[in-house]
Amino acid sequence: MRRLLAATCAIALAAGSCGDSGVTSGEGGSLPAPEVASAVDEQQFERFARQMDYLREQLRIPAMSVAVVEDQQLVWAEGFGYADLREEVPATADTPYHLASVTKPVAATVLMQLVEEGELALDDTVDRYGVELDRAGEIEVQHLLTHTSAGVLGEVHSYDGNRYGELGEVIEAVTGQTFRSVMYERLIEPLGMTRTTGNTPACDEVVPEEIAAAEAAVRGGMARPYQLDRDYEVVESDYPMAYNPAAGLISSVVDLAAFDIALDRGLLLGEAAKAEMLTPMVSTFQDSSELRYGLGWYVQDFEGTRIEWHAGRWPPSVSALYMRVPDHRLTFIVLANTPNLTTPFPLGDGDALTSTLALAFYREFVFLRRYDASLPVVDWEADEADLVAQLGEITDDDVRRLVQRELWSYRRLFYSVGRVDVVTQLQHVRDQVFPEAVELSTYLASAADEPPEPGIEVSAADLEPLVGTYVLDADASQWPADLGEDPPASVRVWLEAGRLVSCAPDGPPSILTPTGPVRFQTSTGLEIEGQVVDGEVQSVTARLSDDVNLVYVPAGG
């Protein structure tokens, strides 16, 4: 922990080099303009900003924030679109977003600190720390970190966020603290990450007052959640509520840049521990192949360039991408308030450059340096004849391979927003210009495949009367004896960021999406209805099924 004593000062110095493109400090004041590294010019950032906003619009993402780190300096960051469409609140570089699975590499860093300090070992079995899984005494910490606990241990990478989340129990058993407190004390506070927090606490979770106040402020300023409906139109949505090493961290691109800088400056981990974390797992199968995943990070080699990265996707409303290119001392961070930043692309295959946004970054900041070759600016929405003519003129093999990949990626992007005509045209272009190309994946994802039904708009003032604590009315409830456990004896309801949240003891919080003036639905499909007389709540009924109704009345009422 000694190295963290220098972290706040070091990161503050790094923040002094933040960009002028909408970057603000954690206190709300503007930061000085950056000293842009010589390898990157202002025209590149202008081109890149236009490309990022174009991609945001094509993906129908309301708000997106982007940052670029070079040589351990935040050299550029900007927000695009609106964090709140109804109120027209612009997105900025400081806008907090859910990170989804980008939580994993951040949590892995904390776990590796504990390994480095000798508090645990990667080959410790997880049951030693209270994690109850199959094959007791066999599954190790490293198996959960690398997603290799399915089948023959260590043989195959099989992504499993639920099992990764069990590492929270390991961290809590080792430290004697909650996962929330560990993250706050080891990362968020020492790095001055004032736009970073954990998700809404579970009902029975005790949060220290100083942490609770800071967290509530961050969650209140988050970009609002959105999704695409079945007609690919943007509608309001909800955020998931869990928080563990797999998902649930909330942050801004500026704060993630601070984390990235601290990681490379050795303020979080020594070189040996960092290298171990960022080394791909080798399969225990006889071919000893690399699995493209280290300890909480994807790690790949793309045509001789090393890429360390992680993506996040958490329906109905969260997506993120965090990509490091250590060979060029570059980092790219992008956060959004719909899932469609990552939905269209098969990132689970371990290839970051299936993402159109990642390719745009690679093209602008990596390819030009490495090959010193000109790249055509392609309008992928141009008519078929123009595209065939333009792409047919490309003869350089390196450029040709990159453009093939871009065409493949844009097809998936347009498919995800229902633009099947453009997808079909790009397929025709591919067949004519790149007949030798091999499909990277047959995966095609639509952002509106199975969206939850959006709720109706209800003002916070109209929701306020429902806030309070409710106790079970056993006489009015229907709870068959064969269901086993007793129903929750009480439920707490409160307002957070303009939305009702409910929580029962020993359970996670759940957003109540309005489907009527006093009717709601939880993310699990549970129907809730309040009975209100003269503005006073008489009772609240939860309908689990046709035969199971739980009735709660105001406590003390």
N, C-alpha and C positions, 0 to 999 in steps of 0.2 A: 504493500500500500504506500510505501514511501515515495515511489515515483509519481503518485497522484498528487502529492503536495505541490508539485510544480505545474500541474496540469492547468489550473485556472489561469495562471499568468501566461503560460505558453499559448493557450488557446485564445486568450484575449489579444495577444500579439498577432496571432494568425487572423483573428477577426478584423484587426486593423487593416488588413489587406482585402476586405470584402468588396464586392462589386457595387457599382452605383445603379444597377438596373433593378431598383426596387428593393435592395437589401437594406434591412433595418436592424438595429441592435435589439437585444432582448428587452431593453428598457424603452424601446419605441423610438429612439433617436436614430438619425441617419449615420451610417458608418462612412469613413473616408473612402474616396474612390480608390480602386485597386491599382497596384503596380502590375500591369499585365505582363506576364512572362514573355520573353522575346519570341518564343516558339509559337505564341498565339497572338494574332492581331485583332484589332477591334472589328474589322470587316468580317472576320470569321464568326465572332459572337453575334453580329448583326444577322448574318446569313443563318446561323444556327437558331437564333431566336425566331426568325420567320418560319423556319422549318418546324420547330417545336409547336408553334401556334397553329400552323397548318395541320399537323398531325393531330393535335388536340381537337380541332374542329372536325376533322374527318372521323375521328373516333367518338365524337359526340360526348366529350368529357367537359362538364361545366367549368371545373377548376383544375389547374395543373401547375405545379411549381417545379423548377429545375435548377440544379446547381452543378458547377464544374470546379473541381479542385485540381490544382497543378502544383507540383513541387511543394506540397504541404501548405498551400495557400488557397483560400477560397477566392478564385479569380473572377467568378461570374455567378450570379444567381438572379432568378426572375420568376414572377408569377404571371400566369396567363388565365384569362377568363374570369369567372365570378365564383367566389367561395360560397355565396348565397345569391341565387338567381332572383328570388323574390325581392330582396332588399338591395340588389345590385351592389354587393360588397365585393370589391376586386380581390382576386387572389394575389398574394405577395410571396416573397421569398421566406417570410416568417410565418405564413399560414400553417397551422398544425393539421396533419392528416393522420389517419390510421395507417400503420405500416404493414399490417397483415404479417406474412411470413418473413418480411425483412427484419422482424423482431428476432428471428433465429440467429443470424450472425452476431447481433449485438449481445444477446444472452449467452451465446457460445463464448464470447470474449470474457464475460464475467466468470463463467464456469472454468475457463482456462486459467484465470487468475487464481482460483482456488487450487487447481492442479499445480500451478507454479509455486504456490505457497505451501504445498505439501499437505493440504487439508483433505484431498482425495486423490485417487488415481484413476486413470481412464479405464483400466482393466478391473476396477472394483465392480462387483455385481450390484445391480440396482436394488435388489431386495435388501441389501445391507442398509439402505437408506429409506426403507419403508415403501418402496415401489412394488406393487403386487402385479406381476404379469405372469404369463405362462412360462414354463421352463425355469422355475425358481432355481437360483444358484448358478444360472448359465448366462443370462443376458447382462451385458456389461454397459457401463456408462457410455463407452465409445460406440456401442452398437446403436444406442438411441441417437447420439450425436450425428452419426453417419447414415442413419436410416437403413441399417443392415441387420435389423433384429427379426426380419421375416424369413421364414424358411430356414435354410442352413445358415447359422450365424456367421456374419461377415462375408458371405459369398456374393450376395446381390444387393444393389441399392434399390430399395422399395420405399418411396417417399411416404411417410406416415406422420402427419402433424400431431395427431393425438398422442402417439407414443413419445414424440419429441417433447410435448408439453409436460410429460411426467418428470422431465429433468428439473422442473420447479420443486418437486418434493426432494430431490437430491440436494439442490441448493439450500433449501430451507433446513434440511436435516443437518447439513454441514455447518451452516452459519448460526442456526438458532433464531433466524429472523425470517420474516415473510419475504417472498420473492420481490414484492413491491419495494420494501425497505432496502433490500440488497441493491437493487437497480438504482434506487435514488442515492444511496450513500456511496456506491462505488463508481457510478457513471454520471448520473444526471446532475447532482449537486457539484462535484468537483470540476466537471467540465463546463459549468455554467450553462447548461442546456435548459434555458428558461422557457422554451416552447416544447418541452418533452415531458410526458407523463405516462402513467399506466391507465388502462381502461377503468371504467367504473368499478369500484370495489364490490366484492360479493357482500351479501346482506350481513353476514356475521363477521366480516373482516374488520379488525380494528386498525385504523390508520392514524398515525400521529398527527396532531393538529397542524403542525407546520407543513407536513407533506400534503395533507388533505386540502388545505387552502390553496397551495400552489397548483395542485392537480386540477381542482375545480375550475380555476381561472383558465388553464390551458384547454380543458375540454369545452369550456364555454366559448372559446374562440376558434374551434375547429371549423374546417370547411364542412358545409352541410352535406349529408349523404344523398346521392342520386343513383338512379338506375335507368336502363332503357326498358320501355314497355314492349309489348308484342308488335307494335308498329314502329319500333326503333325511335320513339320519342322519349325525351328526357322527362322523368317524373321523380318526385321526392321519394326517398326511401328511408331505411334505418341502418344503423351500425350494429354489428355484432358486439357482444358485451364481455367475452372472456378475456382473461389476462394471465399468461403464463409464458414460458420460454419460446413457445411456438408462434404466438401471435398476441396482439392486444396492446403493443407499445404504440404511442402516439408521438409524432415529432414533426419538425419542419426540415426542409432541405438544408437550411443554415446550421441547425443543430446536428444533423447527421454528418455534415461536413466537418464540424468540430470533432465529432467522434472519429471520423476517418483520419483527420490530421493527428489526433492524439495517438491513434493506433500506429501510424507510420513514424511518429516521433519517439516511440518507445515508452510513452507515458502510461500505457495500459498493460502491455505485456513485454517481456524480454524477447529478444530476437528468436531464441530457440522455441519458446512457447508459441509465438506468432507463426513461425515457419511450420510447426507441427499442425497448428490449426488450419493453415492454408495449403496443406499437402493432400492431394487426392488419396482417398482410401484405396488400398490395394486388395482386390478380392482374394479370399482364402481358397477360391477354386484353383484347380491345377494350372490354369493359364496365367494366374497372378495379374490379371488385367486391372488397369486403373478404372475407378468407378465414377470419375468426374465429380466427386463430392468429398470434401474434407470434413472437418469438424464444424458443422454449421454453415459451410460455404460451398457453393458450386465452384469448381476450379477446372478450367479447360484451356487447351492450346488451340488457337485458331490461326492456322497457317503460320506457325512460328511465334505468335504473340500470345502471351499468357493473359488470361482474363479470370478475375476472381469476382464472384457476383452472387446475388440472390434476388429473386423476384417475390412479390407478394400478390395474392389474389384471395379475397374473402367476400364472397357474395353476401348481400346483394349490392355492396356499395364501395368496396375498397380494392385498390391496386397500387403497387409500388415497384420500383426497380432501382437497385444499388449495384453499380458496376465499377470495378477497379481494373486499371490497366497498368500494372506496376512497371512493365518494361518502359513505359513512357511517362511514368509518375503522374498519371491522370486518374481522376475519379468522376463518374457521372451518376447523379442522383435525380430521380424524377418520381413525384408523388401525385396521386389523383384521387378524386372523390366519386368515381364509379369503378367497376371492375374492368372496364374495357381497355385500360392501359396494358393489361397483360392477357386478358381472355383470348384474344384471337390467335395467340402464338403458343406452340407446344414447348414451353420453357421447361416443363418437367422432364424433357428428354436430355437436359443438361447442356443446351446450346443457347447462350444468351443472344447470339446474333441471328436468331429467328425473329426477334422483335424488330419492328420497323424503327422504333425510337433508338434502340441500341445500335442499329445499323447506321442511322443518321449521325450519331455521335462518333462511331468508328470511322465513317467516311470523312467527317470534317476534321477530326483531331488526331486520328491514328494513321489512316491510309495515306493521306497526303505527306506526312512526315516519313513514313516508312518507304514508300515507293517513289516519292517525288514525281508522281504522275498526275496528269490532269484527269478530272472525272467529269463526265457529261452530267448536266442538270436535266433530269428526265421528268417530263410531265406525264405521270402514269394515267392521267385521265384523258390524254390526247386521243384522237381517233386512231384506229388500228393501223392504217397505212402510214401515218406519220411516225408512230412508235416503231413499226417494223423498219422503216427507213433509217431512223436515228440509231436504233440499237444495232442494225446491221453494219453500221460503219465502225463499230468497236472491234479492234483487232488485238489489242493488248490483252494477254491471257489473264493477268491479275485483275484488270478492270472488268474484263468479261465475267470472271467468276463472281465478283462482288455485285455486278448489276444483275446477273442471274438470281442471286440470293435476294436482292431487293425486289425483283419482280415477284418472286415466290412469296415474299413477306407482304407486299402490298395486296396480293390476291386475298390473303387471309384477313388483312385489315378491312378491305371493302366488304368481304363476306360477312364480317361480324356486325356490320351496320345495315345489312340487307341490300347492298348495291350489287345484286347478282349480275346485272348487265355488264358492269365494269369487270367483275370477276371472270365472266365468260370471255370477254374481249382479251383480257390479259392471258388467259389460257391459249387463245388462238395465236397471240403474239409469241408466247413462249414456244409453241409448237413450230412456228416458222423460223424464229431467230435462234433458239437454243434447243434444237431437237435432241441434243445429246445430254441435256440436263437431267439429273436424277432428282426425284422428289425427296425433299428433306423429311417430309412426313405427309401422310394422307389426312392428317388431322385438320378439320375445319370446324371452328367454333363460332357460334352466333351469340352475341352478347344478350340477345333477347330470347334464347332458347326456352328457359323456364323461369321468367321473372316472377317474383311474388306479386300478388295483387296490390297496387298502391293504395294507400289510405286516403281519407278526405282531409281537408284543411280545417283544423280547429285551433283557435287562438289560445295562447298560454293563459289568458285571463279566464277563458271558459273552462280550462282544465284545472285551474287552481283549486276549485272546491273539492276535487277528488283527492287532493294531497292529504296524507295522514296515515295513521296506523289502524289496521282493521283486525278484528278477532273473529275466529270461526263461530258461527251460529250452528251448533251441532244439531239442534232440533229442526232447523230448516234445511239442512244439507242432506244430500243423498250420497252415501259412501258405502257401497256393498262390503260386507265383512271379508269376502274372498279376495279383496284387493290387497290384503296384508297390512302394510304399514299405515299408521294413522296419517290423515292429511295434515298439512301445516296448520298450526294453531293460530298463527298470525301472519299478516302480510303488511309490508310497508310500501307506501307509494309516495314518490316525490317527483318534482320537475327538474329536469336537467337539460340545458340548452333548448328550452322550449318544448321538450317532449316528456311524456309521462314515463316513469320507470318504476317497475315493481320488483319486490324481492321478498322471498320467504327465508326464514332461518335455514342455514346450511345449504342454500341454493344460490345460483348465479343470478345477477340482475337481468331483467328482460324489459325491452322497450315495448310499450303498449301503443300500437298503431291504431289511430282512430278509424273506424268504419262507419261511425254514426256519431251524433252529438255526445252520447254517453255509452257507446259501444266500442270495443277495442278487440284487437287480435294480437297475440304474441307471435314471436318468430317460429314457435313450434306449432302454431295453428290453434292454440287455446283461445276460446271466445270469452270475453269479459264484458259484462253489462252492469252499469250502475243504475240504481233506482233513486231518483232525485225528486223531492217534493219541496216546492217553494225555495229552491236554491240550496236545500240541505240534503246531503247524501244520507239516505236511509239504510242502504245496503249495497253490496257489490257481489254479483254472482259470477263464478267461474264455471263454464260448462265444458267438462272434459269429454263428455259423450252424451248421448240421449238419456242414459241411465245414471250418469254421475254429474251432480251439480254441487258445488261448494258455495255456501252463502256466508259472507263476512259482513260484520256490522262495525261502525266506527268504535274504536276503543273508548270506553268511558261514556259512550252514548246511550 
